[in-house]
């Protein structure tokens, strides 16, 4: 169940990414050692799926930093992301301490809008992350993080 005002007006679109399983499998051998923060700065649909697979393998807790608000008409579409959030939630392991953490951020969060007309009725759901959105280094180290791996869309 997703409790978001206005989400009933949005139809989730099927969104399995064929790359999610491959990315999780590539990361798995490294993550078996523990102490990693994996930063998934990817298209959010893909990031959610990779993080869920890592969690399902009992390799990493998934932390989603996705404040992309689900408007029916928005600059950043949400239909595929909603599908991934709902479908991948079934893959998550019961709450338990895991040796790593996977943070998912939205690689599309700052997408430029060129020549936006005054008639464009889409809601602007783009956003910027700030240092306050992530734990500081002392907190990460206290949680056992010793290494960072970043996967990005670029």
N, C-alpha and C positions, 0 to 999 in steps of 0.2 A: 504494500500500500504506500502510495506517495502522497504526502500531505503538502501540497503547494497550491496556493490560490491561483486559479486560472488554468491549472494543468489539465482539467477536464476538457478544455477547448483544444488541446494539443493531442494529435494522434502520433504515438510513438512509431518510428519506422525501423524495420528490421535492420540490424547493423553489425552483423558478425564481421570482424576483421580477420582475414586469413593470416595476417602477420602477427597477431597477438600471441598465439601459441608458440610460434617460432622465436619471438623475442623473449618470452618467458623461459623457453628451453635454453636459449643462449646465455641468459643470466644465471640460470640455476646452478651450474658448477661453481661459479664465483661466490654466490650467496650461501653456499653450504658452509663456508668458513665463518659466517656471522660478522656482525659489526658494521654492516653497510647501510647507508642511506641511498636508495635508488631514486633519483629525480627523473620522473617521466614527464618531460616537457614536450608532449605530443598532442596530436589531434585528440580531444578529450575522450571520444569514443574508444579509440585505440588504447589510450592510457588507462582507462577504467578496466578494460578487458585484460591488459597485461598485469595490472596490480591484482585483479581478482584471481588470475591464474597463479601468480606467485603466492598469494594467500592460500589458495586451495592446495598448493604443494607444501604448505606449512613452512614457507621460506621467508615471508615478509608480511607485516601488518600493512594494510592499505589505508592511506590517509588522502582524502580527496580535498583539494583546494580549488574548487570549481564554483565560484560565485556567479556563474552565467545564469541569470534569472530566466526562467522558462516562460517567455512571452510567446503568444501564438504568432505574432508578427514581430520579428526581431532581426537585428543585424546579424547576430550570431545564431544560427539555427539550433534548435534544441531537440528535434524529433528523434534523431539517432542517439543522442546522449541519453535521453529519457529511456529509450529501449535498453541501452547498455546498463544503465543504473538498475533498472528493474530486473533484467535477466541475469546480470552478473551477481546480484545480491544473493542469489541462490547458491552460488559457487563458494561463498565465503565460509571459512572455517569458524567453528564456535570460538568465542573470545578466549584467547590464550596468549601468553607471551611467546613471541616469535623472535628469531635471531637477527632480523633485519626489519627495515621499514621502507615502504615504497610511497613516495609522495607523488600525486598526480596533479600537474598544473596544465592549464589550457594553452597550448601553443598558438591558438587563434585569438587569445584574449585582447590583443591590441590591433586586430585586423584594421587596416586603413579603409576608410570609406571615401572614395574619390567622387567629387562633384555631387554631394548629397543635396538633392533639391528640397525646397521647403514643403513640397507635396509628399515627400517620403514619410509615410506614417509608421514605419517600423520603429519599435522601441530600441534604444541604444543600450544593449546589455553587455557591451565591452567593459573591461575593467583593468586596473593595474594592481599588481601585487606590491605589497610594501614589506619592509623588514619585519614588521609586527605580525605578518601572516605566517611566518615560519618560526620554529623554535630557534633560540640562539645557540651558539656553539657549546656553551657550558651545559645547557639542557641536553643537547644531542650526545655529548660525551658522557654525561651522567647516565644516559639511557643505553650506553654501550656502542654508540656509533664511532667508528674509527676511520671509515673510508666513505667516499662519495662516488657514485657512478651516475653520470647524467646521460640520458638518451633524449635527443631532441630531433625535431622534424627537419631541421636545417642540414 
